[in-house]
Amino acid sequence: MQRRALISVSDKRGVVELAQALNALGFEVISTGGTARSIAEAGVPVLPIDAVTGFPEMMDGRVKTLHPMVHGGLLARRDNAEHVAAMEEHGIGAIDVVAVNLYPFRQTVAKPDVTWDEAVENIDIGGPSMVRSAAKNHAFVSVVVDPDDYPALIEGLKNGTNDEAVRRKLAQKAYAHTAAYDAAIASWLGAQLNVTEGDLTVALTKPDKLRYGENPHQAAWRYNDDSKVLVDAAPFKIHQGKELSYNNLVDADAAWQLLADLPLDLPGSVIIKHTNPCGVGVVPTSVAGSILRALEADPVSAFGGILAVNRPFDVAAARAVGDRFLEVILAPSFDEDALEILAAKTNLRVVTMGAPRLDNVKLVVKSSAFGILMQTPDLGGLDVRAGQVVTKKQPTEAQWAALDIAWRVSKHVKSNAIVTADEQGTVGVGAGQMSRVDSAIIATGKVRKHLKPIAAGSDAFFPFADGLEQLAKAGIQAVAQPGGSKKDQEVIDAADKAGMAMVFTGFRHFRH
């Protein structure tokens, strides 16, 4: 029986070489449109699809392969007498190999000026149908959707190792390919129509195997969200050092999200340790100055941390780091001279990650024993000056500047969170305590003698006055908190008694 292969691809990498190899193995090659032209121009005999179906390609190519002569050849079981009889009765030839990839929908909708009609015309119908038919009948049909798999396919056909176990793996990959494609279409349509609830279709692709997870006995991967339902991942480049680990990536994400919440008109630096900030610097003069200020807040905790800055990393910044041990440095870009200095630290990962932004995380997802938990990102309530001053005393301009830093940083500290600050950065961070007063004790207890905190931010309201009284005892002059407690008046009275200014922001920033 004549073996036949059907080739119809948008991504034409390796397609001529595939057709040549199949032809040499005795396959009759069937093809469509531009793919058929490319194969014919290379001198490979090719049978146009309309010669198989008896119908011309029509309706701008929308209808060409949706035909029993195609799908009968893909779906017929060769070991089923009724299927074989139907093929003989209707003149349907079996198709043994299918190489198909789909219209470039994702590339099309990525264009900033794409129209609705252009996007819809790039939704492939015939391609996914052929892939799914071939994959269903993998007992007899080999289906390849990835040009990188062509060499292995040809080698297997040559030496007879292209058995059903191999075809099953190809079928699984084919269904993953069409599922990701459908997910991209569904998510784009949902975004255009502002669909925010209902079933979600997410395509997680191209997994990178990480060395291990949070601990060495855990396996871990990093996936791309091709559907962009959950995240439009920021591109990054590692200039030196080992691959990024699971914990590195988690901490790097925490650093980048905090940077995006800092005032972007000023040089800012963030040092993250175990997802919590241990030092933040916002200094008008330079990136190097902001790094030194961030390190100054808690140099002990900064050991082995992740440093991220929101400006190009220059020589002065590299010298500011000095011989301190850091796991990762992140920046929008690095000067060549700075890279030369950092190269002496062979274990340091140096990563370019573009400018910090707030819009790339679409949904925050957590798996749990109760199912998948999902929420929108915490993007509101950063402007502390938009809050209400509830005390008799108003913040001074210096206190407003410190409040701005303390409040912004508190959003990124594990709750219960208390952050103390001056006008140029954090001074103390109390993170993840079961009581807010304990967080206040830690935040004020870590104050270094030469730093004078003047303001504090609390991610949630003070349930009692004791936490605020702890801040007052440490010399804090102004506090930003959401408000909303039954004891608000008691807390306000305590602030007035201590001569403190207090702002109710109206926004809570729990971080679990």
HUKAJO-V121815 format. One record per residue. N is the residue number from 1. RES is the residue in one letter. PSI is psi in radians with two decimals (* if undefined). OMEGA is omega in radians with two decimals (none if undefined). D_FIRST is the distance of its C-alpha to the first C-alpha in Angstrom with 2 decimals. Layout:
{{N RES PSI OMEGA D_FIRST} {N RES PSI OMEGA D_FIRST}}
This chain:
{{1 M 2.38 3.13 0.00} {2 Q 2.15 3.06 3.79} {3 R 2.46 -3.10 6.24} {4 R 2.60 3.09 9.36} {5 A 2.41 3.09 12.98} {6 L 2.14 -3.12 15.96} {7 I 2.16 3.10 19.31} {8 S 1.81 -2.97 22.62} {9 V 2.56 2.94 25.73} {10 S -0.74 3.06 29.49} {11 D 1.85 -2.99 30.16} {12 K 0.28 3.06 28.58} {13 R 2.18 3.04 29.53} {14 G 0.11 -3.03 26.92} {15 V -0.64 3.13 24.36} {16 V -0.78 3.12 24.24} {17 E -0.64 3.10 23.84} {18 L -0.83 -3.13 21.00} {19 A -0.72 3.12 19.15} {20 Q -0.78 -3.12 19.97} {21 A -0.72 3.13 18.73} {22 L -0.72 3.10 15.33} {23 N -0.74 3.13 15.03} {24 A -0.47 3.12 16.15} {25 L 0.03 3.07 13.48} {26 G 0.16 3.10 10.77} {27 F 2.46 2.89 10.39} {28 E 2.22 -3.07 11.03} {29 V 2.15 3.05 14.36} {30 I 2.46 -3.13 15.78} {31 S 3.03 -3.06 19.49} {32 T 2.65 2.93 22.82} {33 G -2.23 -3.09 26.36} {34 G -0.54 3.11 28.05} {35 T -0.76 3.12 25.10} {36 A -0.70 3.13 23.14} {37 R -0.77 -3.14 26.33} {38 S -0.72 -3.13 26.78} {39 I -0.76 -3.14 23.32} {40 A -0.70 3.14 23.77} {41 E -0.40 3.09 27.29} {42 A 0.01 3.10 26.07} {43 G 0.29 3.13 24.12} {44 V 2.25 3.09 20.59} {45 P 2.33 -3.09 18.28} {46 V 2.41 3.12 17.95} {47 L 2.04 3.14 16.89} {48 P 2.60 -3.06 19.87} {49 I -0.56 -3.11 19.55} {50 D -0.35 3.05 21.40} {51 A -0.40 3.10 18.79} {52 V -0.78 -3.04 16.44} {53 T -0.43 -3.05 19.31} {54 G 0.11 3.10 21.29} {55 F 2.52 3.08 24.35} {56 P 2.71 2.95 26.28} {57 E 2.35 -3.02 27.21} {58 M 3.00 3.07 30.59} {59 M 0.91 3.13 33.69} {60 D 0.60 3.11 33.98} {61 G 0.01 3.13 30.43} {62 R -0.54 -3.12 31.11} {63 V 1.96 3.08 28.39} {64 K -0.65 -3.09 25.06} {65 T -0.08 -3.13 22.39} {66 L 1.39 -2.98 23.97} {67 H 2.53 3.13 21.70} {68 P -0.51 3.14 19.47} {69 M -0.43 3.08 16.56} {70 V -0.98 -3.03 16.87} {71 H -0.47 3.01 18.14} {72 G -0.70 3.10 16.01} {73 G -0.46 3.13 12.90} {74 L -0.66 -2.95 15.04} {75 L -0.28 -3.06 16.69} {76 A 2.28 3.05 14.39} {77 R 2.21 -3.09 14.42} {78 R -0.28 -3.13 11.31} {79 D 0.18 -3.13 14.00} {80 N 2.01 -3.04 15.96} {81 A -0.69 3.14 15.71} {82 E -0.72 3.11 17.61} {83 H -0.77 -3.11 15.43} {84 V -0.71 3.13 12.24} {85 A -0.71 3.12 14.56} {86 A -0.70 3.10 15.91} {87 M -0.75 -3.13 12.69} {88 E -0.72 -3.11 12.13} {89 E -0.68 -3.04 15.86} {90 H 0.11 3.09 16.17} {91 G 0.60 -3.12 13.18} {92 I 2.18 3.08 12.27} {93 G 2.45 3.13 9.16} {94 A 2.54 3.05 8.86} {95 I 2.15 -2.97 10.87} {96 D -0.44 -3.14 10.90} {97 V 2.35 3.08 14.06} {98 V 2.16 3.03 17.17} {99 A 1.82 -3.05 20.21} {100 V 2.31 2.80 23.03} {101 N 2.91 -2.71 26.79} {102 L 2.88 3.10 29.34} {103 Y 2.54 -3.06 32.13} {104 P 1.16 -3.10 35.16} {105 F -0.83 -3.07 37.27} {106 R -0.70 3.11 39.35} {107 Q -0.61 -3.13 40.16} {108 T -0.86 -3.07 41.11} {109 V -0.22 3.07 43.51} {110 A -0.27 3.12 45.04} {111 K 2.35 -3.05 46.58} {112 P -0.44 -3.07 50.22} {113 D 0.33 -3.09 50.22} {114 V 2.44 3.10 46.98} {115 T 2.87 3.11 47.37} {116 W -0.83 -3.09 46.07} {117 D -0.69 3.13 43.96} {118 E -0.72 3.12 42.45} {119 A -0.79 -3.11 41.56} {120 V -0.69 3.13 39.98} {121 E -0.32 3.11 37.83} {122 N 0.28 2.96 36.41} {123 I 1.99 -3.10 35.23} {124 D 2.35 3.10 31.43} {125 I -0.93 -3.10 29.81} {126 G -0.68 -3.12 26.21} {127 G -0.97 3.10 25.68} {128 P -0.60 3.13 26.91} {129 S -0.77 3.11 25.00} {130 M -0.74 3.14 21.63} {131 V -0.78 -3.09 22.77} {132 R -0.68 3.10 23.94} {133 S -0.82 -3.13 20.88} {134 A -0.71 -3.11 18.61} {135 A -0.65 3.09 21.35} {136 K -0.68 -3.08 21.69} {137 N 0.66 -3.07 18.07} {138 H -0.20 3.05 18.42} {139 A -0.41 -3.09 17.15} {140 F -0.26 -3.01 13.60} {141 V 2.36 3.03 14.51} {142 S 2.21 3.14 16.64} {143 V 2.25 3.10 19.41} {144 V 2.26 3.14 22.02} {145 V -0.15 -3.07 25.21} {146 D 2.07 3.12 27.33} {147 P -0.46 3.12 26.94} {148 D -0.29 -3.14 28.59} {149 D -0.11 -3.10 25.51} {150 Y -0.84 -3.10 23.19} {151 P -0.75 -3.14 24.18} {152 A -0.66 3.09 23.65} {153 L -0.87 -3.11 20.17} {154 I -0.77 3.14 19.17} {155 E -0.72 3.12 21.01} {156 G -0.66 3.09 19.32} {157 L -0.59 3.14 15.78} {158 K -0.79 -2.99 17.16} {159 N 0.08 3.05 18.95} {160 G 0.26 -3.13 16.91} {161 T 0.08 3.14 19.74} {162 N 1.12 -3.03 18.11} {163 D -3.06 -3.06 18.43} {164 E -0.56 3.11 19.36} {165 A -0.71 3.09 22.98} {166 V -0.75 -3.12 22.26} {167 R -0.55 3.07 20.19} {168 R -0.74 3.11 23.16} {169 K -0.71 3.09 25.52} {170 L -0.65 3.12 23.56} {171 A -0.74 3.11 23.61} {172 Q -0.76 3.14 27.33} {173 K -0.62 3.13 27.98} {174 A -0.78 3.13 26.11} {175 Y -0.63 3.06 28.29} {176 A -0.66 -3.14 31.34} {177 H -0.83 -3.13 30.50} {178 T -0.57 3.09 30.38} {179 A -0.76 3.11 33.41} {180 A -0.65 3.12 35.40} {181 Y -0.82 3.11 34.48} {182 D -0.64 3.12 35.69} {183 A -0.71 3.12 38.76} {184 A -0.71 3.12 39.66} {185 I -0.82 -3.12 39.49} {186 A -0.70 -3.10 41.52} {187 S -0.66 3.11 44.11} {188 W -0.80 3.10 44.59} {189 L -0.73 3.12 45.06} {190 G -0.70 3.13 47.44} {191 A -0.70 3.14 49.43} {192 Q -0.60 -3.08 49.77} {193 L 0.06 3.12 50.95} {194 N 0.74 3.07 53.10} {195 V 2.05 -3.06 51.46} {196 T -0.15 -3.14 53.24} {197 E 2.97 -3.12 52.49} {198 G -3.02 -3.12 49.66} {199 D 2.44 3.09 46.32} {200 L 2.42 3.05 45.37} {201 T 2.01 -3.05 41.91} {202 V 2.37 3.11 42.12} {203 A 1.86 3.09 39.49} {204 L 2.03 -2.98 40.45} {205 T 3.02 3.03 38.24} {206 K 1.02 -3.11 38.23} {207 P 2.36 2.96 40.33} {208 D 2.11 3.09 42.60} {209 K 2.14 3.11 43.38} {210 L 2.83 -3.07 47.15} {211 R -0.77 3.00 49.03} {212 Y -3.14 -3.09 50.25} {213 G -2.51 3.13 51.84} {214 E -0.55 3.13 55.52} {215 N 2.74 -3.04 55.92} {216 P -0.42 -3.11 54.10} {217 H 0.03 -3.14 52.64} {218 Q 2.37 3.02 50.87} {219 A 2.69 -3.08 47.47} {220 A 2.66 3.12 47.29} {221 W 2.76 2.94 45.08} {222 R 2.17 -3.12 45.72} {223 Y 2.70 2.93 43.34} {224 N 2.45 3.05 43.12} {225 D 1.55 -3.10 43.56} {226 D -0.47 3.14 41.11} {227 S -0.31 -3.10 42.20} {228 K 0.50 3.05 45.82} {229 V -0.73 -3.09 46.99} {230 L -0.76 -3.06 48.96} {231 V 2.46 2.96 49.68} {232 D 1.53 -2.91 49.18} {233 A 2.40 3.09 49.34} {234 A 2.33 3.07 51.64} {235 P 2.54 3.11 50.09} {236 F 2.75 -3.14 51.76} {237 K 2.24 3.10 51.90} {238 I 2.04 -3.11 53.17} {239 H -0.55 -3.12 55.32} {240 Q 2.91 3.08 56.23} {241 G 3.08 -3.13 56.34} {242 K 2.95 3.05 53.92} {243 E 2.70 3.11 51.27} {244 L 2.31 3.13 52.78} {245 S 3.02 3.07 52.94} {246 Y -0.87 -3.12 52.65} {247 N -0.66 3.08 56.45} {248 N -0.79 -3.10 56.76} {249 L -0.70 3.12 54.47} {250 V -0.78 3.14 56.38} {251 D -0.67 3.11 59.70} {252 A -0.68 3.08 58.50} {253 D -0.77 3.12 57.50} {254 A -0.72 3.14 60.96} {255 A -0.79 -3.06 62.60} {256 W -0.64 3.12 60.70} {257 Q -0.66 3.09 61.34} {258 L -0.74 3.09 65.03} {259 L -0.72 -3.11 65.25} {260 A -0.42 3.14 63.83} {261 D -0.18 3.07 66.68} {262 L 2.77 3.09 69.41} {263 P 2.01 -3.04 71.19} {264 L -0.10 3.10 68.87} {265 D -0.01 3.14 71.79} {266 L 2.59 3.04 73.15} {267 P 2.23 -3.12 71.80} {268 G 2.55 3.10 70.62} {269 S 2.50 -3.11 69.53} {270 V 2.36 3.00 68.20} {271 I 2.15 -3.08 68.00} {272 I 2.41 3.03 65.85} {273 K 2.06 -3.13 66.03} {274 H 0.82 3.10 63.92} {275 T -0.16 3.11 63.16} {276 N 2.49 3.04 66.89} {277 P 2.27 3.03 68.82} {278 C -0.16 3.07 71.55} {279 G 2.35 3.09 72.79} {280 V 2.29 3.09 72.52} {281 G 2.32 3.06 74.34} {282 V 1.69 -2.99 74.87} {283 V 2.20 -3.07 77.14} {284 P -0.41 -2.95 77.84} {285 T -0.82 -3.01 78.43} {286 S 2.86 3.02 75.18} {287 V -0.74 3.13 72.03} {288 A -0.73 3.10 73.82} {289 G -0.69 3.14 76.67} {290 S -0.58 3.09 74.39} {291 I -0.82 3.14 72.71} {292 L -0.68 -3.14 76.12} {293 R -0.70 3.11 77.22} {294 A -0.72 3.12 74.13} {295 L -0.61 -3.09 74.65} {296 E -0.54 -3.06 78.34} {297 A -0.71 -3.10 77.79} {298 D 1.31 -3.08 76.36} {299 P -0.47 3.14 75.73} {300 V -0.87 3.14 75.28} {301 S -0.45 -3.12 72.44} {302 A -0.31 -3.12 70.84} {303 F 2.12 -3.14 70.10} {304 G 0.28 -3.12 66.32} {305 G -3.00 3.10 65.75} {306 I 2.22 3.14 63.65} {307 L 2.29 3.07 65.40} {308 A 2.42 3.14 64.19} {309 V 2.72 -3.08 65.97} {310 N 0.27 3.12 65.57} {311 R 2.84 3.03 66.51} {312 P 2.41 -3.07 65.22} {313 F 1.94 -3.04 66.03} {314 D -3.07 -3.10 68.54} {315 V -0.73 -3.14 70.55} {316 A -0.66 3.11 73.36} {317 A -0.73 3.12 70.95} {318 A -0.69 3.12 69.57} {319 R -0.55 3.11 73.14} {320 A -0.60 3.09 74.00} {321 V -0.68 3.09 71.34} {322 G -2.42 -3.09 72.99} {323 D 0.27 3.14 72.16} {324 R 2.51 3.13 71.38} {325 F 2.05 3.04 68.31} {326 L 2.62 3.11 65.71} {327 E -0.76 -3.02 62.07} {328 V 2.50 2.91 60.77} {329 I 2.21 3.12 62.21} {330 L 2.42 3.09 60.61} {331 A 2.79 3.07 61.60} {332 P -0.53 3.10 60.31} {333 S 2.88 3.13 60.55} {334 F 2.31 3.00 62.21} {335 D 2.57 -3.11 64.38} {336 E -0.69 -3.14 63.36} {337 D -0.61 3.10 66.80} {338 A -0.69 3.12 66.46} {339 L -0.63 3.11 63.08} {340 E -0.71 3.12 64.79} {341 I -0.78 -3.10 67.46} {342 L -0.39 -3.11 65.02} {343 A -0.38 3.11 62.87} {344 A -0.38 3.12 65.56} {345 K 1.50 -2.97 64.46} {346 T -0.46 -3.13 61.21} {347 N -0.12 -3.12 60.37} {348 L 2.24 3.00 61.09} {349 R 2.27 3.12 58.15} {350 V 2.07 -2.93 58.85} {351 V 2.22 2.96 56.76} {352 T 2.33 -3.04 56.67} {353 M 0.29 -3.13 55.82} {354 G -3.13 -3.11 56.96} {355 A 2.47 3.08 59.86} {356 P 2.45 3.14 60.56} {357 R 2.73 -3.06 59.57} {358 L -0.17 -2.95 59.95} {359 D 0.08 -3.06 57.05} {360 N -0.47 3.06 53.96} {361 V 2.02 -3.08 54.14} {362 K -0.78 -3.14 53.17} {363 L 2.49 3.10 53.39} {364 V 2.20 -2.99 54.77} {365 V 2.44 3.06 52.65} {366 K 2.26 3.06 53.60} {367 S 2.51 -3.09 51.77} {368 S 2.97 3.08 54.11} {369 A -0.27 -3.12 54.38} {370 F 0.00 -3.07 54.87} {371 G -2.96 -3.14 51.71} {372 I 2.14 3.08 51.10} {373 L 2.43 -3.05 54.36} {374 M 2.46 3.09 54.26} {375 Q 2.82 3.03 57.00} {376 T 2.73 3.13 57.67} {377 P 2.71 3.09 59.18} {378 D 1.69 -3.05 62.97} {379 L -0.04 -3.01 63.89} {380 G 2.89 2.89 67.25} {381 G 0.60 -3.14 70.89} {382 L -0.46 -3.03 71.19} {383 D 1.72 -3.09 74.22} {384 V -0.51 -3.13 77.16} {385 R -0.26 3.08 79.62} {386 A -0.10 3.14 78.23} {387 G -3.10 -3.10 79.55} {388 Q 2.15 3.04 82.95} {389 V 2.08 -3.01 85.86} {390 V -0.02 -3.13 87.42} {391 T 2.95 3.10 90.29} {392 K -0.59 -3.10 93.65} {393 K 2.35 3.06 92.73} {394 Q 2.55 3.07 90.28} {395 P 2.50 2.98 88.00} {396 T 3.00 3.14 89.19} {397 E -0.70 3.10 86.89} {398 A -0.69 3.12 86.24} {399 Q -0.66 3.08 85.49} {400 W -0.76 -3.14 83.06} {401 A -0.72 3.12 81.16} {402 A -0.69 3.08 81.04} {403 L -0.70 -3.13 80.09} {404 D -0.79 3.13 77.19} {405 I -0.85 -3.09 75.77} {406 A -0.71 -3.11 76.53} {407 W -0.79 3.14 75.01} {408 R -0.73 -3.10 71.79} {409 V -0.61 -3.10 71.27} {410 S -0.49 3.10 72.06} {411 K -0.45 -3.02 68.95} {412 H 0.21 3.12 66.87} {413 V 2.42 3.13 68.77} {414 K 2.35 -3.13 67.76} {415 S 2.58 -0.06 70.02} {416 N 2.38 -3.03 72.88} {417 A 2.29 2.96 73.45} {418 I 2.25 3.13 76.68} {419 V 2.27 3.04 76.72} {420 T 2.64 -3.03 79.91} {421 A 2.82 2.87 80.13} {422 D -2.86 -3.04 82.38} {423 E -0.26 -3.03 81.79} {424 Q 0.10 3.10 79.36} {425 G -3.11 3.12 77.24} {426 T 2.70 3.07 76.98} {427 V -0.80 3.12 79.64} {428 G 2.53 3.14 78.59} {429 V 2.07 3.03 75.51} {430 G 1.98 -2.96 75.74} {431 A 2.45 2.86 72.24} {432 G 0.44 3.14 70.72} {433 Q 2.71 -3.11 73.89} {434 M -0.33 3.03 74.37} {435 S 2.56 -3.10 77.61} {436 R -0.54 3.13 78.38} {437 V -0.61 3.08 81.74} {438 D -0.68 3.07 80.07} {439 S -0.65 3.11 77.83} {440 A -0.68 3.11 81.02} {441 I -0.77 3.14 82.69} {442 I -0.80 -3.09 79.81} {443 A -0.62 -3.14 79.57} {444 T -0.40 -3.13 83.31} {445 G -0.31 -3.11 83.58} {446 K 0.07 -3.08 81.24} {447 V 2.26 3.09 83.40} {448 R 2.56 -2.95 84.37} {449 K -0.64 -3.06 88.03} {450 H -0.01 3.06 87.62} {451 L 2.37 -3.08 85.31} {452 K 1.67 3.11 86.97} {453 P 2.39 -3.13 84.67} {454 I -0.21 -3.09 86.10} {455 A 2.80 3.11 83.41} {456 A 2.60 3.03 80.90} {457 G 2.41 3.11 77.81} {458 S 2.21 -3.05 76.77} {459 D -0.36 3.10 73.25} {460 A 3.03 -3.05 74.70} {461 F 2.78 3.01 78.15} {462 F 2.04 -3.13 80.94} {463 P -0.42 3.09 81.44} {464 F 3.03 -3.11 84.95} {465 A -0.18 -2.99 87.32} {466 D -0.64 3.12 87.04} {467 G -0.76 3.11 84.09} {468 L -0.68 3.12 85.81} {469 E -0.60 3.07 89.07} {470 Q -0.69 3.11 87.30} {471 L -0.74 3.12 86.20} {472 A -0.70 3.14 89.73} {473 K -0.55 -3.12 91.19} {474 A 0.03 3.08 88.99} {475 G 0.17 3.09 90.31} {476 I 2.35 -3.03 87.45} {477 Q -0.35 -3.09 88.90} {478 A 2.55 -3.08 86.10} {479 V 2.43 2.99 83.20} {480 A 2.27 3.11 80.12} {481 Q 2.82 -3.08 78.61} {482 P -0.58 -2.96 76.86} {483 G 3.04 3.11 79.72} {484 G 0.08 3.12 79.22} {485 S 2.69 3.02 80.88} {486 K -0.40 -3.11 83.48} {487 K 0.32 -3.10 85.68} {488 D -0.79 -3.07 85.26} {489 Q -0.65 3.09 88.96} {490 E -0.70 3.14 89.92} {491 V -0.71 3.10 87.69} {492 I -0.76 3.13 89.11} {493 D -0.70 3.12 92.63} {494 A -0.67 3.11 91.88} {495 A -0.77 3.11 90.60} {496 D -0.72 3.13 93.72} {497 K -0.62 -3.13 95.93} {498 A -0.03 -3.11 94.30} {499 G 0.50 -3.12 94.58} {500 M 2.71 2.96 90.80} {501 A 2.51 3.13 88.72} {502 M 2.39 -3.13 85.71} {503 V 2.26 2.97 82.86} {504 F 2.06 -3.09 80.75} {505 T -0.44 -3.09 77.34} {506 G 0.06 3.13 75.95} {507 F 2.30 3.03 72.60} {508 R 2.54 -3.10 71.53} {509 H 0.93 3.02 69.07} {510 F 2.48 3.06 68.11} {511 R 1.84 -3.07 65.46} {512 H * none 64.00}}
